[in-house]
Every structure is written in structure tokens, then in C-alpha cells.
């Protein structure tokens, strides 16, 4: 990225990342009178990202230039730039170039991440130097996921996306696959198959910023003298049919579910096919967000096995009809995917690459 200088105003920022997120779980826990659903989820940043480039304009005009497939005329990037310009009264404009690498309609927050990176980049390019607290209200007007990306940390999300509790998540290796079909968010939330989770989670160990280890030496993200490995707090805790206390480490070890997954599978058999494929290969699979992308947490032992079997004979999965030996390309993508599908091996990020571009 372009190095920031205090000696002269910036003219451009190149190679600005806009990383995707995955929902390690997503529970629908209620509905507001205005129709918005109340959610609980764990958002985790990953290293699959769009790339944006910004050039400052003196005339105040805002223009977007697509380096790949054409985006909607008034996308979230332009809306973010316009919102920041109006809120700040800034006279500068910008040429925004987007190299779109994240699949659309995946439930990975690509558009929201682009908008957040736009806010953070123009905050620097225009010399505003606004705090994160000042940027977050603008982010929320653009969409429920945008504040998460501006916040810049993996987080436990509540409400409609506006309530965020930062959480430490150890590095995860993830296989992510996006089938050709995309599913509309409105279609998912209006489906009669959508069910609410029966319990509201209270996550044990917050604030989870302590670098502590349990007795077996594994990082758990909470103080080991508060919760043992079984998930029980040392002492009495309140449990009933309405609340469930969850230790932090279970959130990234496959706890919970995605309540939006059954409607998505009913809307597209490709979602079911992708889930079955990853389940057969990695022994876990789940859809992220409200889109059609699915993922699996890849255990280190599974990576070792795949490396050893790289030259093994290809076999056809009898359940899905897809080749079961999914090879990764040098760029991290997958070689063996049906037409129109995209996917890659990813790693989780501990913080957003632009986390330092706004003061707390």
C-alpha cells in the first residue's frame, strides 16, 4: 500500500484491501416491529479480498471504474464516498478503481467490505483523520455489515449487526466454495423454512482480549481460571431455556448453526451439493451469511493428509458426483470445481489490514 506521509497531502492510495468475512455461526433470535430480524453471529475476517485504488480529485467529483465485471451504477462504494463527503463537507472527490475478486451474492460481505475500505481510505486520502467512532454511524447507514469492517476486529455480532463485541479467534484454515447460483437475502428471510434459534447465547469470557492459555497449553481466548475445557464455569452459572452460556473457543469449533441454511438449501440444490462435498472431505460444513457460499474449517491433520495424497488417483464422490480430491492452485483457488463455481483455501485474519487507518 502507499506509504502515508505527513510532509505533503496524499494524491493516491493503491492496492487497498477489502477482505471478506465468514459467519462461523448465525442464529436468528427475534424480530423487531419494523420487520428487521435480530441476529447473533460470529464474524471472522479472511484473506480473500477485493482490491481498490483511490486517486484524489480536486473538483469534488466521485467516479468509480470497474476493472472486472460491471458493478451496479450506484454501488456501496460510491454511496460510502458520497456519505463521507456530505458528512465532512470535504471539497475533494475521488476516482475509485475496483478489482472485484470476491464473488457476488455469497454472504461474505464483499460489497459491505468495499464500502468500509472506501470510508477508511478516503478518511486518509482527504486528510480528514476522523476517529473510528465518528466513522461508524456513517457505516451503519450503508448496511448492517459495514460497521464490522470499519471496526476491524473479529467480533460477536448482535441486534441487526450494530452491536459488536471484539473477540480473539486463533488462526483458522478454511476451505470456501461459492456455487454458481446466488440467493437473494429477501428470499431467505421471507422463507417459511426460516426458524428462530431457541436460545440466546451469552458468550463466556468477554472481554476476550487476554492472551491466556488453558492447562493443556491451547489458546482459548478467555481466562482459563474462569471456564474449564468442558465449558463449565468454576462456580454456579444461570442456565434456562432462554439463555445458553457458551465458552469462546466453542464458537470457532463448530458450535451452533446457520439458521438461514435450510431456506437456502431449499432455494438451491447447489448449496446442498457444496455442503455435502465439504462435509465428506473435511467432516464439517456450513453456509455463511445469507448467501450461497459454504465453508469448512480445515484441521491441520487434514491438510497434511491432502499434501501426502496430492498425486493420488482422482475418485468420484458417490454422493455428489464431484471429484473428491480438491486440489488447490498456487494462487489458493481450487482446480476441480463445476462450471461457474469459485473457491479457495483461506486463512482467518486477526485484524483488518486497515485497522490502523482510523483512531479508536
KEROMI-870083 format. One record per residue (C-alpha): residue number from 1; residue in three letters; x, y, z. Coordinates in steps of 0.5 Angstrom, whole numbers. Example, Ala and Ser with C-alpha at 12.3 -4.5 7.8 and 13.67 -1.06 7.14 Angstrom:
<recs>
{rec 1 "ala" {25 -9 16}}
{rec 2 "ser" {27 -2 14}}
</recs>
This chain:
<recs>
{rec 1 "unk" {0 0 0}}
{rec 2 "unk" {2 7 -1}}
{rec 3 "unk" {6 10 5}}
{rec 4 "unk" {3 15 9}}
{rec 5 "unk" {7 22 9}}
{rec 6 "unk" {6 28 14}}
{rec 7 "unk" {10 32 9}}
{rec 8 "unk" {5 33 4}}
{rec 9 "unk" {-2 31 2}}
{rec 10 "unk" {-4 25 -1}}
{rec 11 "unk" {-5 24 -8}}
{rec 12 "unk" {-7 17 -8}}
{rec 13 "unk" {-8 10 -5}}
{rec 14 "unk" {-6 4 -9}}
{rec 15 "unk" {-8 -3 -7}}
{rec 16 "unk" {-12 -2 -1}}
{rec 17 "unk" {-15 -9 1}}
{rec 18 "unk" {-23 -10 3}}
{rec 19 "unk" {-23 -17 6}}
{rec 20 "unk" {-29 -22 6}}
{rec 21 "unk" {-32 -25 13}}
{rec 22 "unk" {-35 -31 14}}
{rec 23 "unk" {-40 -33 20}}
{rec 24 "unk" {-38 -38 24}}
{rec 25 "unk" {-45 -39 26}}
{rec 26 "unk" {-51 -35 25}}
{rec 27 "unk" {-57 -35 30}}
{rec 28 "unk" {-64 -31 29}}
{rec 29 "unk" {-66 -30 36}}
{rec 30 "unk" {-72 -25 34}}
{rec 31 "unk" {-75 -20 30}}
{rec 32 "unk" {-76 -12 31}}
{rec 33 "unk" {-83 -9 30}}
{rec 34 "unk" {-80 -6 24}}
{rec 35 "unk" {-79 -13 21}}
{rec 36 "unk" {-71 -13 22}}
{rec 37 "unk" {-69 -20 24}}
{rec 38 "unk" {-65 -20 31}}
{rec 39 "unk" {-59 -24 30}}
{rec 40 "unk" {-53 -27 34}}
{rec 41 "unk" {-47 -29 30}}
{rec 42 "unk" {-39 -29 30}}
{rec 43 "unk" {-36 -25 24}}
{rec 44 "unk" {-29 -27 22}}
{rec 45 "unk" {-24 -24 17}}
{rec 46 "unk" {-21 -28 12}}
{rec 47 "unk" {-15 -27 7}}
{rec 48 "unk" {-20 -27 1}}
{rec 49 "unk" {-21 -20 -1}}
{rec 50 "unk" {-22 -15 -7}}
{rec 51 "unk" {-17 -9 -8}}
{rec 52 "unk" {-19 -2 -9}}
{rec 53 "unk" {-15 4 -11}}
{rec 54 "unk" {-16 11 -10}}
{rec 55 "unk" {-14 18 -13}}
{rec 56 "unk" {-16 24 -10}}
{rec 57 "unk" {-20 29 -15}}
{rec 58 "unk" {-20 37 -13}}
{rec 59 "unk" {-26 38 -17}}
{rec 60 "unk" {-30 34 -12}}
{rec 61 "unk" {-33 29 -17}}
{rec 62 "unk" {-34 22 -15}}
{rec 63 "unk" {-32 17 -20}}
{rec 64 "unk" {-32 9 -20}}
{rec 65 "unk" {-28 5 -25}}
{rec 66 "unk" {-29 -3 -25}}
{rec 67 "unk" {-23 -7 -27}}
{rec 68 "unk" {-27 -13 -28}}
{rec 69 "unk" {-35 -14 -29}}
{rec 70 "unk" {-39 -8 -29}}
{rec 71 "unk" {-42 -7 -22}}
{rec 72 "unk" {-49 -3 -20}}
{rec 73 "unk" {-49 4 -22}}
{rec 74 "unk" {-49 7 -15}}
{rec 75 "unk" {-46 1 -11}}
{rec 76 "unk" {-44 2 -4}}
{rec 77 "unk" {-37 5 -5}}
{rec 78 "unk" {-40 11 -9}}
{rec 79 "unk" {-45 11 -3}}
{rec 80 "unk" {-40 11 2}}
{rec 81 "unk" {-36 16 -1}}
{rec 82 "unk" {-42 21 -2}}
{rec 83 "unk" {-44 20 5}}
{rec 84 "unk" {-37 22 8}}
{rec 85 "unk" {-36 28 3}}
{rec 86 "unk" {-43 30 6}}
{rec 87 "unk" {-42 29 13}}
{rec 88 "unk" {-35 32 13}}
{rec 89 "unk" {-36 38 8}}
{rec 90 "unk" {-30 36 4}}
{rec 91 "unk" {-29 39 -2}}
{rec 92 "unk" {-25 33 -5}}
{rec 93 "unk" {-27 28 -10}}
{rec 94 "unk" {-24 21 -12}}
{rec 95 "unk" {-23 16 -17}}
{rec 96 "unk" {-25 9 -15}}
{rec 97 "unk" {-22 3 -18}}
{rec 98 "unk" {-25 -3 -16}}
{rec 99 "unk" {-21 -10 -18}}
{rec 100 "unk" {-27 -15 -16}}
{rec 101 "unk" {-24 -21 -13}}
{rec 102 "unk" {-30 -23 -8}}
{rec 103 "unk" {-36 -27 -11}}
{rec 104 "unk" {-43 -23 -11}}
{rec 105 "unk" {-49 -26 -7}}
{rec 106 "unk" {-44 -30 -3}}
{rec 107 "unk" {-46 -28 4}}
{rec 108 "unk" {-39 -26 5}}
{rec 109 "unk" {-40 -18 6}}
{rec 110 "unk" {-36 -16 -1}}
{rec 111 "unk" {-40 -10 -2}}
{rec 112 "unk" {-40 -8 5}}
{rec 113 "unk" {-33 -9 6}}
{rec 114 "unk" {-31 -5 0}}
{rec 115 "unk" {-35 1 3}}
{rec 116 "unk" {-32 0 9}}
{rec 117 "unk" {-25 1 6}}
{rec 118 "unk" {-27 7 2}}
{rec 119 "unk" {-29 10 8}}
{rec 120 "unk" {-22 9 11}}
{rec 121 "unk" {-18 10 5}}
{rec 122 "unk" {-22 17 4}}
{rec 123 "unk" {-21 19 11}}
{rec 124 "unk" {-14 19 10}}
{rec 125 "unk" {-13 21 3}}
{rec 126 "unk" {-18 27 4}}
{rec 127 "unk" {-14 29 10}}
{rec 128 "unk" {-20 28 15}}
{rec 129 "unk" {-17 24 20}}
{rec 130 "unk" {-23 22 23}}
{rec 131 "unk" {-24 17 29}}
{rec 132 "unk" {-27 10 28}}
{rec 133 "unk" {-32 13 33}}
{rec 134 "unk" {-34 18 28}}
{rec 135 "unk" {-34 14 22}}
{rec 136 "unk" {-38 8 25}}
{rec 137 "unk" {-45 12 25}}
{rec 138 "unk" {-44 13 17}}
{rec 139 "unk" {-42 6 16}}
{rec 140 "unk" {-49 4 20}}
{rec 141 "unk" {-53 8 15}}
{rec 142 "unk" {-50 4 9}}
{rec 143 "unk" {-51 -3 11}}
{rec 144 "unk" {-51 -7 18}}
{rec 145 "unk" {-45 -11 16}}
{rec 146 "unk" {-41 -4 14}}
{rec 147 "unk" {-39 -3 22}}
{rec 148 "unk" {-36 -9 23}}
{rec 149 "unk" {-31 -8 17}}
{rec 150 "unk" {-30 -1 20}}
{rec 151 "unk" {-29 -4 27}}
{rec 152 "unk" {-23 -8 24}}
{rec 153 "unk" {-23 -14 29}}
{rec 154 "unk" {-27 -21 29}}
{rec 155 "unk" {-33 -20 33}}
{rec 156 "unk" {-39 -23 36}}
{rec 157 "unk" {-45 -19 33}}
{rec 158 "unk" {-52 -18 36}}
{rec 159 "unk" {-58 -14 34}}
{rec 160 "unk" {-58 -13 27}}
{rec 161 "unk" {-51 -12 26}}
{rec 162 "unk" {-50 -6 30}}
{rec 163 "unk" {-48 -9 37}}
{rec 164 "unk" {-40 -11 36}}
{rec 165 "unk" {-36 -15 42}}
{rec 166 "unk" {-29 -16 39}}
{rec 167 "unk" {-27 -23 40}}
{rec 168 "unk" {-20 -26 40}}
{rec 169 "unk" {-20 -32 35}}
{rec 170 "unk" {-14 -36 33}}
{rec 171 "unk" {-12 -37 26}}
{rec 172 "unk" {-16 -42 22}}
{rec 173 "unk" {-15 -45 16}}
{rec 174 "unk" {-22 -45 12}}
{rec 175 "unk" {-24 -48 5}}
{rec 176 "unk" {-29 -44 2}}
{rec 177 "unk" {-33 -45 -4}}
{rec 178 "unk" {-39 -41 -8}}
{rec 179 "unk" {-43 -45 -12}}
{rec 180 "unk" {-46 -41 -19}}
{rec 181 "unk" {-52 -39 -16}}
{rec 182 "unk" {-53 -33 -12}}
{rec 183 "unk" {-59 -33 -7}}
{rec 184 "unk" {-63 -26 -5}}
{rec 185 "unk" {-63 -24 2}}
{rec 186 "unk" {-70 -22 2}}
{rec 187 "unk" {-72 -29 -1}}
{rec 188 "unk" {-68 -32 5}}
{rec 189 "unk" {-71 -28 11}}
{rec 190 "unk" {-78 -29 8}}
{rec 191 "unk" {-78 -36 7}}
{rec 192 "unk" {-83 -41 11}}
{rec 193 "unk" {-77 -45 13}}
{rec 194 "unk" {-73 -40 17}}
{rec 195 "unk" {-73 -42 24}}
{rec 196 "unk" {-71 -38 30}}
{rec 197 "unk" {-66 -41 35}}
{rec 198 "unk" {-69 -43 41}}
{rec 199 "unk" {-64 -40 46}}
{rec 200 "unk" {-60 -33 46}}
{rec 201 "unk" {-52 -34 47}}
{rec 202 "unk" {-49 -31 53}}
{rec 203 "unk" {-41 -31 51}}
{rec 204 "unk" {-37 -33 57}}
{rec 205 "unk" {-30 -30 57}}
{rec 206 "unk" {-32 -23 55}}
{rec 207 "unk" {-28 -18 54}}
{rec 208 "unk" {-23 -24 51}}
{rec 209 "unk" {-17 -20 49}}
{rec 210 "unk" {-13 -23 54}}
{rec 211 "unk" {-7 -28 51}}
{rec 212 "unk" {-8 -33 56}}
{rec 213 "unk" {-8 -41 56}}
{rec 214 "unk" {-11 -47 59}}
{rec 215 "unk" {-8 -52 63}}
{rec 216 "unk" {-6 -56 56}}
{rec 217 "unk" {-3 -50 53}}
{rec 218 "unk" {-8 -49 48}}
{rec 219 "unk" {-10 -42 47}}
{rec 220 "unk" {-18 -41 49}}
{rec 221 "unk" {-19 -34 48}}
{rec 222 "unk" {-21 -33 55}}
{rec 223 "unk" {-18 -33 62}}
{rec 224 "unk" {-17 -41 64}}
{rec 225 "unk" {-18 -40 71}}
{rec 226 "unk" {-26 -38 69}}
{rec 227 "unk" {-28 -44 65}}
{rec 228 "unk" {-25 -51 64}}
{rec 229 "unk" {-25 -55 58}}
{rec 230 "unk" {-32 -58 58}}
{rec 231 "unk" {-35 -51 58}}
{rec 232 "unk" {-37 -50 65}}
{rec 233 "unk" {-35 -44 69}}
{rec 234 "unk" {-32 -46 76}}
{rec 235 "unk" {-38 -44 80}}
{rec 236 "unk" {-45 -43 79}}
{rec 237 "unk" {-48 -40 73}}
{rec 238 "unk" {-55 -39 70}}
{rec 239 "unk" {-58 -43 65}}
{rec 240 "unk" {-65 -44 63}}
{rec 241 "unk" {-69 -45 56}}
{rec 242 "unk" {-68 -38 54}}
{rec 243 "unk" {-60 -37 55}}
{rec 244 "unk" {-54 -41 54}}
{rec 245 "unk" {-47 -39 56}}
{rec 246 "unk" {-42 -41 51}}
{rec 247 "unk" {-35 -41 52}}
{rec 248 "unk" {-31 -37 47}}
{rec 249 "unk" {-27 -43 44}}
{rec 250 "unk" {-33 -47 42}}
{rec 251 "unk" {-36 -41 38}}
{rec 252 "unk" {-30 -43 33}}
{rec 253 "unk" {-30 -50 34}}
{rec 254 "unk" {-37 -51 30}}
{rec 255 "unk" {-42 -49 36}}
{rec 256 "unk" {-49 -47 33}}
{rec 257 "unk" {-51 -47 26}}
{rec 258 "unk" {-53 -42 21}}
{rec 259 "unk" {-61 -41 21}}
{rec 260 "unk" {-61 -39 14}}
{rec 261 "unk" {-58 -45 11}}
{rec 262 "unk" {-65 -49 11}}
{rec 263 "unk" {-68 -44 7}}
{rec 264 "unk" {-62 -43 2}}
{rec 265 "unk" {-62 -51 1}}
{rec 266 "unk" {-69 -51 -1}}
{rec 267 "unk" {-68 -45 -6}}
{rec 268 "unk" {-62 -48 -9}}
{rec 269 "unk" {-59 -55 -9}}
{rec 270 "unk" {-52 -53 -11}}
{rec 271 "unk" {-52 -50 -4}}
{rec 272 "unk" {-53 -57 -1}}
{rec 273 "unk" {-48 -60 -6}}
{rec 274 "unk" {-43 -56 -4}}
{rec 275 "unk" {-44 -57 4}}
{rec 276 "unk" {-44 -65 2}}
{rec 277 "unk" {-38 -64 -1}}
{rec 278 "unk" {-34 -60 4}}
{rec 279 "unk" {-37 -65 9}}
{rec 280 "unk" {-35 -71 6}}
{rec 281 "unk" {-28 -68 5}}
{rec 282 "unk" {-27 -64 12}}
{rec 283 "unk" {-32 -67 16}}
{rec 284 "unk" {-36 -61 17}}
{rec 285 "unk" {-39 -55 13}}
{rec 286 "unk" {-43 -49 14}}
{rec 287 "unk" {-46 -44 10}}
{rec 288 "unk" {-44 -37 11}}
{rec 289 "unk" {-49 -31 12}}
{rec 290 "unk" {-55 -31 7}}
{rec 291 "unk" {-51 -32 1}}
{rec 292 "unk" {-49 -39 -2}}
{rec 293 "unk" {-42 -39 0}}
{rec 294 "unk" {-40 -45 4}}
{rec 295 "unk" {-34 -47 8}}
{rec 296 "unk" {-31 -52 12}}
{rec 297 "unk" {-26 -51 18}}
{rec 298 "unk" {-19 -55 16}}
{rec 299 "unk" {-16 -58 21}}
{rec 300 "unk" {-8 -59 21}}
{rec 301 "unk" {-8 -66 20}}
{rec 302 "unk" {-13 -66 14}}
{rec 303 "unk" {-8 -61 11}}
{rec 304 "unk" {-2 -66 12}}
{rec 305 "unk" {-6 -72 9}}
{rec 306 "unk" {-8 -68 3}}
{rec 307 "unk" {-1 -66 2}}
{rec 308 "unk" {1 -73 2}}
{rec 309 "unk" {-5 -75 -3}}
{rec 310 "unk" {-3 -70 -8}}
{rec 311 "unk" {-1 -75 -13}}
{rec 312 "unk" {-7 -80 -11}}
{rec 313 "unk" {-12 -82 -17}}
{rec 314 "unk" {-18 -78 -17}}
{rec 315 "unk" {-24 -81 -15}}
{rec 316 "unk" {-31 -79 -16}}
{rec 317 "unk" {-35 -78 -10}}
{rec 318 "unk" {-41 -82 -10}}
{rec 319 "unk" {-46 -77 -6}}
{rec 320 "unk" {-44 -71 -10}}
{rec 321 "unk" {-41 -74 -17}}
{rec 322 "unk" {-36 -69 -16}}
{rec 323 "unk" {-28 -70 -15}}
{rec 324 "unk" {-27 -71 -8}}
{rec 325 "unk" {-19 -69 -9}}
{rec 326 "unk" {-20 -62 -9}}
{rec 327 "unk" {-13 -59 -11}}
{rec 328 "unk" {-11 -52 -9}}
{rec 329 "unk" {-8 -48 -15}}
{rec 330 "unk" {-1 -44 -13}}
{rec 331 "unk" {-6 -38 -12}}
{rec 332 "unk" {-10 -41 -7}}
{rec 333 "unk" {-16 -43 -11}}
{rec 334 "unk" {-19 -50 -13}}
{rec 335 "unk" {-17 -53 -19}}
{rec 336 "unk" {-23 -58 -19}}
{rec 337 "unk" {-30 -54 -19}}
{rec 338 "unk" {-36 -55 -23}}
{rec 339 "unk" {-37 -49 -28}}
{rec 340 "unk" {-39 -43 -25}}
{rec 341 "unk" {-37 -45 -18}}
{rec 342 "unk" {-31 -41 -15}}
{rec 343 "unk" {-27 -43 -8}}
{rec 344 "unk" {-20 -42 -5}}
{rec 345 "unk" {-17 -44 1}}
{rec 346 "unk" {-17 -38 6}}
{rec 347 "unk" {-14 -36 13}}
{rec 348 "unk" {-17 -32 18}}
{rec 349 "unk" {-14 -25 20}}
{rec 350 "unk" {-13 -23 27}}
{rec 351 "unk" {-15 -16 25}}
{rec 352 "unk" {-17 -12 19}}
{rec 353 "unk" {-11 -10 15}}
{rec 354 "unk" {-13 -2 15}}
{rec 355 "unk" {-15 -3 23}}
{rec 356 "unk" {-9 3 24}}
{rec 357 "unk" {-13 8 19}}
{rec 358 "unk" {-17 11 24}}
{rec 359 "unk" {-16 12 31}}
{rec 360 "unk" {-20 9 37}}
</recs>
